[in-house]
Every structure is written in structure tokens, then in C-alpha cells.
Amino acid sequence: MSLLARVTAGALLGLLPLADCAQQAASAERRRVAEDFHASQPLAAGAEGAGLRAQGPTHPAADHASLPVIAVVPQMKDKAAAIHYLDRWWAELPDARGAAYFDLIQRKDSAGIDWRVRRYDQATRQVMLDVCFSGELPWVGFEGYSREWYAGGQLREELTYHKGYVEGLLRTYYPNGKPRRVAEYHRRRLVRSVCYGAQGEAISCPPYHTYAQFRRPGRSNTADVFTWINEQYPQYMPANYAGRTQDTTYYAFYVDSLGYAQKPRILLGRNEHVNAAVLKAIGSLPRFEPATQEGEPTHEALAGGLIYEHRSR
């Protein structure tokens, strides 16, 4: 990706220059060594308000209409930069209609980083997420320093990835900037962690994040969700369907904090019969065990692709 392309993509959004993920990771590593990454010392929460020193920048409204809009991530294969829209629960959208957030996706070439994704609030242009990836497409192999912010600009999470896994310290904060969790990872394993209540008292650590899961024996992980959709959609195809097609339909939805699949949508699909059948299959999903974040039920966005072939009956 050329320097001009990088500058143009940023200028279209009125963005302030931000260090790339490799630079951020190096900075985080220096801070990590300087603070408390010594195995002989207890994990430190960090100075009170540490998160407040790393608030997410806000950006003025700017025209980003010149960047292409993608409906699905595979469309990035031949692009240097693009915009991808999401709803209020971070579930993918095919275009800007109903969007609450958008991703600025940029191709990179820096110290093992191939992609950088920054997520912005559609209304305020505040950055909500800054994360990088290695590989042919973004959202495959996490790499480098990652940060996430609350809506008010307070840092919520910071961590470093190496080859898709957390490595070093993961820190989370309350909306007021007080530390919530400090966890240390080494060679893909959690070494130790300490958690704090809202008043700063030490508490036992709940699971940091769990995914939405089926409440059915033998079907519990995310892959089972997509298998269910693949198995169920044929029964919703028209009985007299006589077309012969081979293609892929991409879809998205979210599972709410009560465990119900909500707002299914087609991101990209050229066969209207398959599209309708996929939406009905998603609607037939049984109730989930909802996802959790820091031990509390939360919404979770899911997206998948159905590769299909139908022949004349």
C-alpha cells in the first residue's frame, strides 16, 4: 500500500495521525517491562486513572464517501482501504442504512502487520476500537497492540496479540478509569490474573469473555451455529424451485443478552430464494446461552457464509 493511499484514506475521515500497531506494540512492551511484568512481583493494577491517560481521540465529521464500501470482508482482497458498516451491537451491515458504527480498514505493511482496522462511532466520529491483523484478510490473525474504548472516550481494554493469541498483559478498566482486570499471558497460556471491584477492592476473576452457545447437548460452539443454518435452510426453499445455481450467501445477526437471535440480515447474496431461506433458518435457531463479558451477559454479533448448490428438481 502506497504512502499516498494511506494519507488519502486518513484525510477522508479527518483523522489525526495515530501510531501503527507495531509502534504501539513496541511502546506497550516498553511500558510493560517498566511497570510490572516481573514474575517475582505481584500483578499491579496500575496507577488510578491510568485508563484516563489513554482516552480515545475524537475526530470531526468528515466526508469518507470516496472510499469504497464493502459488504463482507472477502471483498478486501483487491482493495487498499475501505469502509464497512455495523449496527449498534457491532453486527455487520451491507451498507450505511441503520449503521451506528463503521470500520476504516486499511492495508498495511509493517513488522508483520498486514491490516489495520479502526472502528468509529458514526455520529461522533470517536474511535471505539483500534486493532491489527496479519494474513490475507483482516479479522483472521490478530497481531500487535489492540485498544477498545467506551462511548465516552475512556479506555476499556488494552492488550497485545502475537500470532492470533494474547501475549503479555491484558488490562481492562471501568468507565471511570479505575482498573478492572490485569491478566498476564505467556506462550498462549494465562499465567495469573487479578480483578478489582468498582471501589478498587480485590475480587475473584470471572471469565473474561464467553461466546454465545447452544443450549443443546453436543452442540455448543460457534461452528455448530453455522452448521445448524446450513442444515436447516433447505427446508425453507420453495417446493417447486427449479433453478440451478452455485454461489455464496453471506449473512449476519446478533444474539442478545437473553440468548435470542435477533435482526438477521443478508450481507451479500444473489439468489433471493436462498437469501429468504437463510433468514428463516436463522429465525429457527434455538435459544442460546448468552455471551458474557467480565461475567455479565452481553450481546454478541455473528456473521457467516453459506456456500450452496441447487439443481433442477
LUMDREN-891562 format. One record per residue (C-alpha): residue in one letter; x, y, z. Coordinates in steps of 0.001 Angstrom, whole numbers, plus 500000, padded with zeros to 6 digits. Each point is the difference from the previous one (the first is absolute). Example, Ala and Ser with C-alpha at 12.3 -4.5 7.8 and 13.67 -1.06 7.14 Angstrom:
2
A512300495500507800/S501370503440499340/
***
This chain:
313
M500000500000500000/S501464503352498951/L500582502932502328/L497552502033497910/A497280497409500520/R500617500032503743/V499901503785500211/T496908500240497795/A498067497433502023/G500754501896503202/A499301503417498521/L496570498950498798/L498977499446503606/G501792503006501443/L502040497656502147/L502805501009502275/P503163497965499414/L500185496968502265/A502976497704500459/D499609496699498187/C499538496723501869/A503676499062499840/Q501036503329501530/Q497249499694502601/A501112496475500844/A503584501154500493/S498805502816502242/A497790497613501942/E502915497592500404/R502232502738501419/R497247501030502392/R499318496385500924/V503655499367500866/A500250503252501930/E496862499372502040/D499283496521501246/F500788497146497684/H502453498441502449/A498858496548500991/S501347500429503524/Q497748503007500662/P496225500066500533/L497914501295497145/A499432503714500413/A496761501683499093/G501840503042498754/A499601503551501218/E496432501100500636/G498620501627496904/A502586498361497761/G497245499412497476/L499129503691500011/R503449500785498609/A499223497898496940/Q496611501334498960/G498913499385496453/P500342503007497711/T496945501514498413/H499961501237496445/P497920502628498225/A497378498863497542/A501609499442496621/D499049498758496575/H501044496413499451/A497715499428497021/S502994499592497688/L501040496751501682/P498326496824498710/V497470498316502274/I500288496257500462/A497154497720501057/V502264497104501049/V503662499717500947/P501042497808497001/Q499357503039497804/M503220501501501415/K502172497689497887/D500542502615497282/K499665503166502097/A502459502201501890/A497369501634502205/A496245499789500483/I497099500716502329/H497897497282501638/Y496819500865501941/L498606498456503200/D496901500370502152/R499837501026503663/W501000496497501103/W502959499855497608/A498213497584497666/E501005500480496367/L497817501885497522/P500052499942496185/D499976503817499768/A499552503187502039/R496259499595500616/G499388499591503729/A503712500264500802/A501178501100503424/Y503712499324499368/F502366499557497098/D503389498375499532/L502802501691498122/I501985497046498623/Q503472500731498667/R502609497731498495/K503359500275501799/D503520498683499544/S501789500486503300/A501815497482502218/G497654497104499386/I496877502182499854/D497954499650496812/W496784501771501010/R498844502703502378/V496356500457500966/R498702503030501877/R496364500046501040/Y498209503339500341/D496714501206501397/Q497969501039496979/A498551503081501731/T502968501326502000/R502959498602498007/Q501527498859503281/V502290497004499618/M498642496941501813/L502472497303498962/D503508499888498559/V501306496563499046/C502398498425497481/F500281496683498176/S502403497875498011/G498930497878497052/E498199500314496697/L496897501577501552/P499202501945503183/W498189498329502923/V501976496781499535/G503312500209501889/F500141502642502735/E503432501589500308/G501496502890501957/Y498605502479502478/S496203500314500309/R497813502510501838/E496277500433500565/W498179503011501463/Y496689500743501682/A497554502321498268/G501174502889502171/G503618499628498864/Q501333498143503036/L502360497112499249/R498221496695500680/E502595497419498958/E503623499773498849/L501988496916499074/T502564498667497537/Y499526497094497584/H502668497753498537/K499029497565497256/G496348500181500957/Y500442499560503755/V500211502428502917/E503586500385501193/G501136502047502992/L497581502138501968/L496304500456499413/R498528502942501893/T496382501082500285/Y498510503064501669/Y496715501249501377/P498348502988498290/N501497502277502674/G503540498851499150/K500546497754503018/P501652496633499288/R497657497032499628/R502240497131498942/V503716499373499485/A500853496641498447/E503356498658498835/Y500345497582497085/H503135498130498993/R500284497603497057/R496232499836499505/R499263499230503639/L498508502115502764/V502699500270502650/R498201502053502635/S497335502633500349/V498534502369502550/C496642501792499880/Y498559502987501833/G496533501134500983/A498626503414499179/Q501430501387503270/G503464498571499390/E499643496935502241/A501544496720498833/I497408497464498799/S500078496553498423/C500324500145496209/P497007498875497959/P500662498673496476/Y501066502935497887/H497888499072496989/T497802497061499058/Y498284499548496639/A496294499496499426/Q499377496244500063/F497196497615499112/R498098498557502927/R500017496561498393/P502177496947500763/G502692499496497403/R499448503444498457/S501631502733501990/N502578501957498008/T499795502662497306/A500695497542497181/D496854498106500999/V497959503154499384/F501086500163496369/T499518496237499609/W496413500410501220/I499301502686497405/N501540497870497235/E497867497026501018/Q496749501898500469/Y499783502381497060/P499105497389497283/Q496599499365501597/Y499123503662499457/M500754499954496272/P496944500129497693/A498589496535499370/N499930500606496257/Y503388501666499811/A501514499102496622/G503100502149499756/R503552498789499691/T502353502260501906/Q503308499831501824/D501081502937502098/T500555501323503537/T497538501882502180/Y501491502068502822/Y497879500842503031/A500213501554503473/F497942500284503174/Y500565500422503700/V499104498018503098/D498564502261502687/S500772499881503723/L497008497676500541/G501295497499497451/Y497714500679497020/A501179500426496405/Q498996503464498808/K499892502097496826/P501285497517497388/R501098501699496803/I501523499004496676/L503320501701499386/L500563498692496495/G498021497441498009/R498706499841496441/N497327497310500365/E496873501425501610/H498607496538500808/V503167498934501809/N500156503369501772/A496447499607501292/A500641496403501070/V503149500972501903/L498135502728501885/K497309497497500989/A502652497507501114/I501546502649502232/G496540500742501372/S499663496308500921/L503132500001502156/P499303498744503543/R500681502190502979/F503681500483500861/E501898500227503223/P500876503702499577/A503539501267499672/T501604501595503043/Q502560502763500448/E501702500333503392/G497415497533501336/E496950501981498819/P497601498969497174/T500529501987496817/H499071500116496321/E502174498217497456/A500147500551496245/L500323497023497659/A500627499879496256/G500451497110497598/G499903498843496406/L497941497218498451/I501494498326496917/Y497150498320498152/E499110498172496801/H496454499290498839/R498949498076496930/S496702499629498186/R497602497605501614/
***
